[in-house]
Amino acid sequence: MTPIIRIATLKDLTVLLRFEQGVIEAERPFDPTIKECEITYYDISELITSPYSEVFVAEIENEIVASGYVKIKSDRHYLKHEKQGYLGFMYVSEKHRGKQLNKHIIDALLQWCKLRNIFEVRLDVYDDNIPAINAYQKVGFKKHMINMRLDIENLDL
């Protein structure tokens, strides 16, 4: 069945909050700095209602099965562009993975950016999250910069 891609509303919040926990659960193995307690990443209500962001969802048979957001952010003064579209909250429910739903969501997010004359689009992905990197590369993203970290708590200096 062909998915319906649409803008999320506040009525979708219960499902989206569950998806957020799915994103966090999927990312915990890649990031030892994430707290062990229940956390949230996003203010989903704000992302839905702000004129500077949009949340899209994919529906199959009236069930929300995927999500993603884009937020317009000011960028660093020395770059060629003043604003960027930042993507996040990319989630596909487990039973619907492999159906190119992520691509459909990203296409909608990119179209939203283009309509607002935002042509620089970025996202963050964990270096060890090979499936996600492959999915983003399939739609045209390229690796750009590596963010590195070092835990020095137990390091002899």
N, CA and C atoms as a LAMMPS dump frame, in Angstrom:
ITEM: TIMESTEP
0
ITEM: NUMBER OF ATOMS
471
ITEM: BOX BOUNDS ff ff ff
-5.0000000000000000e+02 5.0000000000000000e+02
-5.0000000000000000e+02 5.0000000000000000e+02
-5.0000000000000000e+02 5.0000000000000000e+02
ITEM: ATOMS id mol type element x y z
1 1 1 N 0.839 -1.193 0
2 1 2 C 0 0 0
3 1 3 C 0.877 1.248 0
4 2 1 N 0.476 2.241 -0.738
5 2 2 C 1.21 3.499 -0.837
6 2 3 C 1.011 4.322 0.43
7 3 1 N 2.116 4.797 1.013
8 3 2 C 1.972 5.607 2.237
9 3 3 C 1.437 6.996 1.917
10 4 1 N 0.753 7.561 2.875
11 4 2 C 0.33 8.961 2.805
12 4 3 C 1.332 9.746 3.638
13 5 1 N 1.939 10.747 3.044
14 5 2 C 2.874 11.615 3.755
15 5 3 C 2.135 12.914 4.034
16 6 1 N 2.094 13.286 5.301
17 6 2 C 1.347 14.498 5.676
18 6 3 C 2.03 15.208 6.832
19 7 1 N 1.621 16.452 7.026
20 7 2 C 2.107 17.246 8.144
21 7 3 C 1.443 16.748 9.423
22 8 1 N 2.236 16.577 10.457
23 8 2 C 1.716 16.125 11.749
24 8 3 C 0.904 17.232 12.413
25 9 1 N -0.022 16.81 13.247
26 9 2 C -0.808 17.745 14.057
27 9 3 C -0.642 17.351 15.526
28 10 1 N -1.12 18.209 16.385
29 10 2 C -1.049 17.906 17.821
30 10 3 C -1.85 16.653 18.181
31 11 1 N -2.814 16.273 17.347
32 11 2 C -3.572 15.045 17.581
33 11 3 C -2.689 13.806 17.451
34 12 1 N -1.549 13.948 16.774
35 12 2 C -0.618 12.827 16.571
36 12 3 C 0.384 12.684 17.713
37 13 1 N 0.306 13.54 18.7
38 13 2 C 1.34 13.641 19.729
39 13 3 C 1.587 12.332 20.48
40 14 1 N 0.557 11.594 20.813
41 14 2 C 0.739 10.343 21.558
42 14 3 C 1.635 9.375 20.787
43 15 1 N 1.373 9.211 19.511
44 15 2 C 2.189 8.321 18.679
45 15 3 C 3.602 8.876 18.541
46 16 1 N 3.716 10.171 18.342
47 16 2 C 5.036 10.774 18.138
48 16 3 C 5.895 10.691 19.399
49 17 1 N 5.273 10.813 20.555
50 17 2 C 6.032 10.652 21.803
51 17 3 C 6.552 9.216 21.942
52 18 1 N 5.769 8.255 21.49
53 18 2 C 6.215 6.867 21.488
54 18 3 C 7.373 6.674 20.491
55 19 1 N 7.27 7.296 19.327
56 19 2 C 8.351 7.228 18.336
57 19 3 C 9.63 7.84 18.905
58 20 1 N 9.492 8.956 19.639
59 20 2 C 10.666 9.589 20.235
60 20 3 C 11.406 8.608 21.138
61 21 1 N 10.673 7.85 21.931
62 21 2 C 11.316 6.86 22.79
63 21 3 C 11.97 5.758 21.956
64 22 1 N 11.396 5.456 20.805
65 22 2 C 12.007 4.496 19.89
66 22 3 C 13.328 5.002 19.336
67 23 1 N 13.391 6.29 19.013
68 23 2 C 14.641 6.895 18.543
69 23 3 C 15.698 6.8 19.642
70 24 1 N 15.315 7.174 20.844
71 24 2 C 16.26 7.154 21.971
72 24 3 C 16.757 5.73 22.22
73 25 1 N 15.851 4.773 22.221
74 25 2 C 16.235 3.375 22.431
75 25 3 C 17.211 2.903 21.348
76 26 1 N 16.96 3.31 20.109
77 26 2 C 17.84 2.911 19.003
78 26 3 C 19.214 3.566 19.103
79 27 1 N 19.283 4.754 19.686
80 27 2 C 20.551 5.49 19.735
81 27 3 C 21.381 5.202 20.982
82 28 1 N 20.77 4.714 22.033
83 28 2 C 21.524 4.436 23.267
84 28 3 C 22.761 3.571 23.045
85 29 1 N 22.703 2.502 22.256
86 29 2 C 23.906 1.682 22.069
87 29 3 C 25.07 2.432 21.408
88 30 1 N 24.775 3.516 20.704
89 30 2 C 25.798 4.287 20.014
90 30 3 C 26.381 5.405 20.868
91 31 1 N 25.738 5.71 21.992
92 31 2 C 26.14 6.894 22.753
93 31 3 C 26.148 6.615 24.254
94 32 1 N 27.322 6.363 24.823
95 32 2 C 27.402 6.077 26.258
96 32 3 C 27.12 7.292 27.143
97 33 1 N 26.962 8.465 26.548
98 33 2 C 26.713 9.669 27.345
99 33 3 C 25.225 9.939 27.583
100 34 1 N 24.354 9.165 26.941
101 34 2 C 22.914 9.349 27.159
102 34 3 C 22.551 8.812 28.536
103 35 1 N 21.811 9.599 29.299
104 35 2 C 21.387 9.184 30.637
105 35 3 C 20.589 7.887 30.559
106 36 1 N 20.67 7.089 31.621
107 36 2 C 19.972 5.798 31.671
108 36 3 C 18.487 5.944 31.993
109 37 1 N 18.096 7.047 32.607
110 37 2 C 16.7 7.249 32.976
111 37 3 C 15.868 7.614 31.742
112 38 1 N 14.562 7.721 31.924
113 38 2 C 13.707 8.142 30.816
114 38 3 C 14.016 9.6 30.477
115 39 1 N 14.236 9.856 29.205
116 39 2 C 14.565 11.2 28.737
117 39 3 C 13.721 11.531 27.517
118 40 1 N 13.778 12.783 27.113
119 40 2 C 13.195 13.216 25.841
120 40 3 C 14.261 13.976 25.085
121 41 1 N 14.153 13.956 23.777
122 41 2 C 15.059 14.728 22.921
123 41 3 C 14.418 16.032 22.451
124 42 1 N 13.144 15.966 22.147
125 42 2 C 12.494 17.036 21.389
126 42 3 C 11.329 17.647 22.149
127 43 1 N 11.003 18.876 21.794
128 43 2 C 9.724 19.467 22.175
129 43 3 C 8.838 19.321 20.944
130 44 1 N 8.196 18.175 20.835
131 44 2 C 7.454 17.845 19.616
132 44 3 C 6.306 18.82 19.388
133 45 1 N 5.626 19.236 20.451
134 45 2 C 4.533 20.214 20.303
135 45 3 C 5.05 21.495 19.66
136 46 1 N 6.208 21.955 20.115
137 46 2 C 6.796 23.175 19.551
138 46 3 C 7.197 22.967 18.099
139 47 1 N 7.751 21.809 17.782
140 47 2 C 8.133 21.526 16.392
141 47 3 C 6.91 21.516 15.471
142 48 1 N 5.78 21.052 15.98
143 48 2 C 4.55 21.012 15.184
144 48 3 C 3.966 22.41 14.997
145 49 1 N 4.038 23.248 16.011
146 49 2 C 3.339 24.541 15.964
147 49 3 C 4.207 25.713 15.507
148 50 1 N 5.517 25.567 15.514
149 50 2 C 6.394 26.671 15.138
150 50 3 C 6.362 26.931 13.631
151 51 1 N 6.418 28.208 13.234
152 51 2 C 6.512 28.503 11.793
153 51 3 C 7.9 28.193 11.222
154 52 1 N 8.858 27.88 12.08
155 52 2 C 10.235 27.62 11.64
156 52 3 C 10.577 26.136 11.627
157 53 1 N 9.564 25.296 11.805
158 53 2 C 9.8 23.854 11.757
159 53 3 C 8.536 23.167 11.27
160 54 1 N 8.723 21.909 10.862
161 54 2 C 7.577 21.098 10.455
162 54 3 C 7.891 19.646 10.757
163 55 1 N 6.875 18.926 11.195
164 55 2 C 6.976 17.49 11.424
165 55 3 C 6.104 16.812 10.379
166 56 1 N 6.692 15.844 9.689
167 56 2 C 5.937 15.055 8.731
168 56 3 C 5.808 13.636 9.248
169 57 1 N 4.703 12.985 8.9
170 57 2 C 4.485 11.593 9.241
171 57 3 C 4.081 10.833 7.986
172 58 1 N 4.324 9.534 8.029
173 58 2 C 3.838 8.624 6.987
174 58 3 C 2.748 7.767 7.613
175 59 1 N 1.658 7.612 6.882
176 59 2 C 0.547 6.769 7.328
177 59 3 C 0.348 5.632 6.344
178 60 1 N 0.099 4.46 6.883
179 60 2 C -0.331 3.315 6.086
180 60 3 C -1.574 2.765 6.759
181 61 1 N -2.648 2.685 6
182 61 2 C -3.931 2.197 6.513
183 61 3 C -4.311 2.906 7.817
184 62 1 N -4.237 4.232 7.807
185 62 2 C -4.618 5.095 8.93
186 62 3 C -3.76 4.925 10.174
187 63 1 N -2.59 4.313 10.03
188 63 2 C -1.655 4.159 11.148
189 63 3 C -0.392 4.958 10.846
190 64 1 N 0.016 5.792 11.792
191 64 2 C 1.267 6.534 11.633
192 64 3 C 2.414 5.553 11.819
193 65 1 N 3.3 5.48 10.792
194 65 2 C 4.363 4.474 10.816
195 65 3 C 5.765 5.071 10.68
196 66 1 N 5.856 6.375 10.45
197 66 2 C 7.169 7.003 10.306
198 66 3 C 7.048 8.491 10.588
199 67 1 N 8.2 9.095 10.941
200 67 2 C 8.205 10.528 11.248
201 67 3 C 9.553 11.146 10.92
202 68 1 N 9.561 12.453 10.877
203 68 2 C 10.778 13.237 10.733
204 68 3 C 10.438 14.706 10.85
205 69 1 N 11.423 15.498 11.255
206 69 2 C 11.174 16.941 11.318
207 69 3 C 12.286 17.7 10.606
208 70 1 N 11.968 18.935 10.277
209 70 2 C 12.96 19.884 9.797
210 70 3 C 12.76 21.173 10.584
211 71 1 N 13.878 21.794 10.928
212 71 2 C 13.839 23.055 11.665
213 71 3 C 14.807 24.017 10.995
214 72 1 N 14.359 25.22 10.744
215 72 2 C 15.24 26.239 10.179
216 72 3 C 16.094 26.797 11.296
217 73 1 N 17.404 26.771 11.083
218 73 2 C 18.352 27.268 12.072
219 73 3 C 19.259 28.305 11.428
220 74 1 N 19.613 29.331 12.183
221 74 2 C 20.649 30.249 11.735
222 74 3 C 21.97 29.501 11.763
223 75 1 N 22.799 29.779 10.766
224 75 2 C 24.083 29.087 10.718
225 75 3 C 25.203 30.054 11.055
226 76 1 N 26.405 29.546 11.081
227 76 2 C 27.566 30.342 11.46
228 76 3 C 27.814 31.469 10.449
229 77 1 N 28.251 32.59 10.941
230 77 2 C 28.381 33.804 10.134
231 77 3 C 29.367 33.663 8.983
232 78 1 N 30.306 32.754 9.067
233 78 2 C 31.343 32.645 8.048
234 78 3 C 30.979 31.682 6.915
235 79 1 N 29.808 31.071 6.978
236 79 2 C 29.401 30.156 5.918
237 79 3 C 28.682 30.905 4.798
238 80 1 N 28.625 30.306 3.643
239 80 2 C 28.004 30.937 2.478
240 80 3 C 26.498 31.115 2.645
241 81 1 N 25.892 30.279 3.432
242 81 2 C 24.45 30.35 3.662
243 81 3 C 24.185 30.905 5.059
244 82 1 N 23.086 31.631 5.201
245 82 2 C 22.724 32.186 6.51
246 82 3 C 21.908 31.201 7.339
247 83 1 N 21.103 30.387 6.672
248 83 2 C 20.191 29.461 7.345
249 83 3 C 20.421 28.047 6.825
250 84 1 N 20.069 27.08 7.666
251 84 2 C 20.086 25.69 7.243
252 84 3 C 18.795 25.029 7.697
253 85 1 N 18.428 23.991 6.993
254 85 2 C 17.352 23.125 7.436
255 85 3 C 17.996 21.963 8.17
256 86 1 N 17.632 21.779 9.419
257 86 2 C 18.213 20.701 10.212
258 86 3 C 17.163 19.604 10.358
259 87 1 N 17.512 18.386 9.959
260 87 2 C 16.598 17.262 10.03
261 87 3 C 16.836 16.441 11.289
262 88 1 N 15.777 15.907 11.843
263 88 2 C 15.868 15.037 13.001
264 88 3 C 14.598 14.234 13.167
265 89 1 N 14.555 13.422 14.234
266 89 2 C 13.375 12.643 14.59
267 89 3 C 12.99 11.671 13.473
268 90 1 N 14.02 11.155 12.781
269 90 2 C 13.771 10.209 11.699
270 90 3 C 13.494 8.843 12.335
271 91 1 N 12.268 8.376 12.196
272 91 2 C 11.887 7.107 12.809
273 91 3 C 10.901 6.379 11.904
274 92 1 N 11.121 5.073 11.762
275 92 2 C 10.192 4.201 11.049
276 92 3 C 9.88 3.038 11.978
277 93 1 N 8.598 2.759 12.18
278 93 2 C 8.228 1.65 13.058
279 93 3 C 8.807 0.35 12.507
280 94 1 N 9.146 -0.534 13.431
281 94 2 C 9.919 -1.73 13.088
282 94 3 C 9.282 -2.57 11.975
283 95 1 N 7.98 -2.763 12.025
284 95 2 C 7.35 -3.639 11.031
285 95 3 C 7.243 -2.997 9.648
286 96 1 N 7.575 -1.705 9.546
287 96 2 C 7.473 -1.014 8.257
288 96 3 C 8.833 -0.589 7.699
289 97 1 N 9.904 -1.046 8.318
290 97 2 C 11.235 -0.701 7.815
291 97 3 C 11.494 -1.418 6.494
292 98 1 N 12.324 -0.803 5.671
293 98 2 C 12.64 -1.388 4.37
294 98 3 C 11.646 -1.035 3.281
295 99 1 N 10.714 -0.134 3.556
296 99 2 C 9.683 0.26 2.58
297 99 3 C 9.928 1.655 2.016
298 100 1 N 11.114 2.185 2.207
299 100 2 C 11.51 3.518 1.74
300 100 3 C 10.685 4.652 2.353
301 101 1 N 10.135 4.416 3.534
302 101 2 C 9.358 5.461 4.198
303 101 3 C 10.241 6.626 4.621
304 102 1 N 11.472 6.332 5.053
305 102 2 C 12.422 7.386 5.409
306 102 3 C 12.652 8.312 4.21
307 103 1 N 12.79 7.739 3.029
308 103 2 C 12.988 8.54 1.811
309 103 3 C 11.773 9.431 1.552
310 104 1 N 10.569 8.888 1.709
311 104 2 C 9.359 9.693 1.493
312 104 3 C 9.293 10.864 2.471
313 105 1 N 9.627 10.59 3.731
314 105 2 C 9.628 11.661 4.738
315 105 3 C 10.685 12.702 4.386
316 106 1 N 11.895 12.268 4.056
317 106 2 C 12.97 13.205 3.717
318 106 3 C 12.593 14.03 2.498
319 107 1 N 11.993 13.41 1.49
320 107 2 C 11.562 14.17 0.309
321 107 3 C 10.605 15.286 0.697
322 108 1 N 9.667 15.006 1.594
323 108 2 C 8.719 16.034 2.047
324 108 3 C 9.441 17.134 2.821
325 109 1 N 10.395 16.755 3.665
326 109 2 C 11.154 17.737 4.439
327 109 3 C 11.99 18.629 3.52
328 110 1 N 12.612 18.034 2.517
329 110 2 C 13.429 18.812 1.585
330 110 3 C 12.568 19.755 0.75
331 111 1 N 11.399 19.292 0.338
332 111 2 C 10.478 20.157 -0.41
333 111 3 C 10.05 21.342 0.458
334 112 1 N 9.766 21.1 1.734
335 112 2 C 9.394 22.169 2.661
336 112 3 C 10.509 23.206 2.727
337 113 1 N 11.763 22.735 2.788
338 113 2 C 12.912 23.651 2.817
339 113 3 C 12.994 24.476 1.536
340 114 1 N 12.897 23.811 0.402
341 114 2 C 13.004 24.521 -0.879
342 114 3 C 11.949 25.614 -1.013
343 115 1 N 10.74 25.334 -0.545
344 115 2 C 9.668 26.337 -0.623
345 115 3 C 9.972 27.564 0.234
346 116 1 N 10.899 27.432 1.174
347 116 2 C 11.302 28.541 2.048
348 116 3 C 12.695 29.063 1.705
349 117 1 N 13.18 28.682 0.534
350 117 2 C 14.505 29.109 0.054
351 117 3 C 15.632 28.706 1.004
352 118 1 N 15.479 27.565 1.614
353 118 2 C 16.529 26.974 2.45
354 118 3 C 17.131 25.845 1.623
355 119 1 N 18.401 26.002 1.254
356 119 2 C 19.019 25.038 0.34
357 119 3 C 20.153 24.243 0.982
358 120 1 N 20.543 24.589 2.174
359 120 2 C 21.547 23.831 2.929
360 120 3 C 20.804 23.001 3.962
361 121 1 N 20.945 21.679 3.876
362 121 2 C 20.228 20.785 4.778
363 121 3 C 21.243 19.862 5.445
364 122 1 N 21.119 19.73 6.756
365 122 2 C 22.06 18.923 7.526
366 122 3 C 21.313 18.032 8.512
367 123 1 N 22.02 17.022 8.976
368 123 2 C 21.516 16.152 10.027
369 123 3 C 22.708 15.545 10.738
370 124 1 N 22.467 14.995 11.903
371 124 2 C 23.503 14.293 12.659
372 124 3 C 23.149 12.816 12.712
373 125 1 N 24.179 11.989 12.628
374 125 2 C 23.991 10.548 12.729
375 125 3 C 25.229 9.971 13.406
376 126 1 N 25.027 8.969 14.242
377 126 2 C 26.165 8.345 14.922
378 126 3 C 27.032 7.599 13.912
379 127 1 N 28.333 7.735 14.057
380 127 2 C 29.308 7.147 13.145
381 127 3 C 29.162 5.633 13.021
382 128 1 N 28.758 4.962 14.089
383 128 2 C 28.602 3.509 14.069
384 128 3 C 27.222 3.052 13.597
385 129 1 N 26.316 3.99 13.322
386 129 2 C 24.965 3.646 12.894
387 129 3 C 24.948 3.484 11.365
388 130 1 N 25.544 2.396 10.918
389 130 2 C 25.731 2.156 9.487
390 130 3 C 24.404 2.101 8.719
391 131 1 N 23.354 1.429 9.23
392 131 2 C 22.093 1.43 8.481
393 131 3 C 21.54 2.843 8.243
394 132 1 N 21.624 3.695 9.257
395 132 2 C 21.125 5.064 9.092
396 132 3 C 21.991 5.833 8.098
397 133 1 N 23.311 5.689 8.215
398 133 2 C 24.214 6.376 7.274
399 133 3 C 23.895 5.941 5.846
400 134 1 N 23.722 4.645 5.637
401 134 2 C 23.404 4.145 4.297
402 134 3 C 22.087 4.713 3.79
403 135 1 N 21.081 4.793 4.658
404 135 2 C 19.779 5.34 4.258
405 135 3 C 19.911 6.807 3.842
406 136 1 N 20.688 7.579 4.608
407 136 2 C 20.856 8.995 4.273
408 136 3 C 21.681 9.172 3.002
409 137 1 N 22.677 8.331 2.809
410 137 2 C 23.474 8.423 1.592
411 137 3 C 22.637 8.075 0.362
412 138 1 N 21.694 7.166 0.499
413 138 2 C 20.828 6.792 -0.626
414 138 3 C 20.013 7.971 -1.135
415 139 1 N 19.683 8.909 -0.238
416 139 2 C 18.898 10.074 -0.669
417 139 3 C 19.775 11.284 -0.972
418 140 1 N 21.111 11.09 -0.942
419 140 2 C 22.005 12.144 -1.392
420 140 3 C 22.876 12.811 -0.353
421 141 1 N 22.694 12.509 0.921
422 141 2 C 23.552 13.114 1.945
423 141 3 C 24.966 12.562 1.829
424 142 1 N 25.93 13.404 2.163
425 142 2 C 27.332 13.012 2.175
426 142 3 C 27.923 13.31 3.551
427 143 1 N 28.859 12.469 3.95
428 143 2 C 29.566 12.747 5.194
429 143 3 C 30.294 14.07 5.024
430 144 1 N 30.274 14.89 6.083
431 144 2 C 30.831 16.237 5.964
432 144 3 C 31.879 16.527 7.03
433 145 1 N 31.572 16.228 8.27
434 145 2 C 32.485 16.516 9.363
435 145 3 C 32.286 15.456 10.437
436 146 1 N 33.328 15.111 11.119
437 146 2 C 33.234 14.138 12.196
438 146 3 C 33.33 14.875 13.521
439 147 1 N 32.397 14.599 14.428
440 147 2 C 32.412 15.136 15.773
441 147 3 C 33.079 14.081 16.646
442 148 1 N 34.141 14.448 17.346
443 148 2 C 34.874 13.486 18.161
444 148 3 C 34.704 13.825 19.636
445 149 1 N 34.835 12.796 20.497
446 149 2 C 34.695 13.017 21.932
447 149 3 C 35.747 12.206 22.668
448 150 1 N 36.015 12.617 23.893
449 150 2 C 36.955 11.919 24.755
450 150 3 C 36.469 12.06 26.181
451 151 1 N 36.285 10.945 26.883
452 151 2 C 35.912 10.947 28.291
453 151 3 C 37.213 10.921 29.09
454 152 1 N 37.517 11.996 29.799
455 152 2 C 38.793 12.097 30.523
456 152 3 C 38.642 11.85 32.02
457 153 1 N 37.449 11.424 32.471
458 153 2 C 37.224 11.239 33.909
459 153 3 C 38.278 10.316 34.529
460 154 1 N 38.569 9.203 33.905
461 154 2 C 39.498 8.233 34.473
462 154 3 C 40.837 8.21 33.739
463 155 1 N 41.141 9.272 33.045
464 155 2 C 42.372 9.362 32.289
465 155 3 C 43.466 10.007 33.149
466 156 1 N 44.618 9.369 33.214
467 156 2 C 45.746 9.957 33.956
468 156 3 C 46.346 11.082 33.12
469 157 1 N 46.308 12.268 33.669
470 157 2 C 46.871 13.437 32.958
471 157 3 C 48.014 14.019 33.744
